[in-house]
Amino acid sequence: MNILSGRIFPVVATISFFTAGVTTAQDFFRDFGSSRSSGGIGRLGPGAEVFIGNNPNGITPVTDADLVQDEKNYNIRIGALDLTLAAGVGFEFNDNITLSENNRISDVIFRPQFDIEGAIRFSEKSRLRLGVGLSYAKYFNETRFDSDSLLISPNSAVTWTAEAGAFKFTVRERLGYQEDPFDLPVLGNVARYQRWENQAGIQVDWDANQYTKISVGYDRYDLWTTDDTFSSLDRGINTVFLRPSYQISPRFTLGVNGSLSMFEFSDNTRADGYALLIGPFARWQVSDFTDVYAEVGYQQTSFDGATLFTTFNQLTGLQNGVGLDNEDGSSFYAKLEIVNRPTEFLRQRLSFSKTAELGFQSNFYDLYHVEYTLDWAFRENTTIRPTVFYEYYKTSGPQSEEAHRFGAAVGLYHVFSDNFTAGLDYRFLVRDSNLPGADYYQNLGMVSLYYKF
């Protein structure tokens, strides 16, 4: 079935004129194999981000501006500990919970959510921040898909930052448990992708002089799945990175980003290897209203052997046989992000990215992603947030898959008081693949309430 033919594809082509946007400062190159670059609209939630300064996805990097904002947002103080507690509920209707072309299943899903954010200030130069997002999925009819345990937001994190002279040290620990298959574009015909993820690391930022800054660090990423279907994805990744930059003018910074990731799979049918990325980047404050980030470089992905995987008939779900992928990757990577704030009531993000990701039934896949997001407070206490994205990927190996994914979402949020907000969300998602039985489309709607204590 060619879902993107006919009326759908001209819409995608028109949207691509806008270029596009993802989450701000998304360093997916450091997290090779755990990229968040795909499908920026993600799973719809109870709309916690309507509250200024309350990020439902966890902790963002600590800056001096954050400390000023924190005083306004934390609502509980216990000694040196400042806390924000919030809870929400969402009722989701999903007409294709298994992302399937055939045998589509619809259901209503109840999604409670609880968020904690906190900070401990040991001194003016040392602070600890934490963020935990907990949720659950309860299916009204298809109870077999209920969450196995509490879902933990992938950005739930503990971050400690300390300064000593010209050096800033950041130690971070991020643990998450998720089941939604949306983030992995190559997955289909599945309702749950159950996995634990953990990322721990250290980063040192050195202000060498007024204009030069050097960042260096190490990250360890681990993925553990809880379903035998995905056990071959279990892996550990060690990454070291170096990022020197020079401020040419108050509005323009130029630098180089380099990283080396060594990955090792638990399953002996998967080939281990490494990924090297190196290239220049630039930050440009075009005006008081517009910021641009651009990065482009070389990416090499090498494997120390061949990956053995099982092939399935997407239509019947039966095993076809086995395949062998011994392909290495060598190409460019790129990222462009434009953030524009023409008024205090309007914000828009536009971005494009291209990178290689570790594959599921292949060594890797090349992923191109373009996205546009608008936040518009069109009236007092009411915000509308439309988002569109388009992506294309191609997997490695002899039975290569090529697919297009298009997504569009719109959210409407109204803040009734400083503590209480309500949201309406809708998302449409469609995939067009060259493999039989791998196409799908999905409509998802959600009504949500969120309360900040």
Order of alpha helices (4+ residues) and beta strands (2+ residues): alpha-alpha-beta-beta-beta-beta-beta-beta-beta-beta-beta-beta-beta-beta-beta-beta-beta-beta-beta-beta-beta-beta-beta-beta-beta
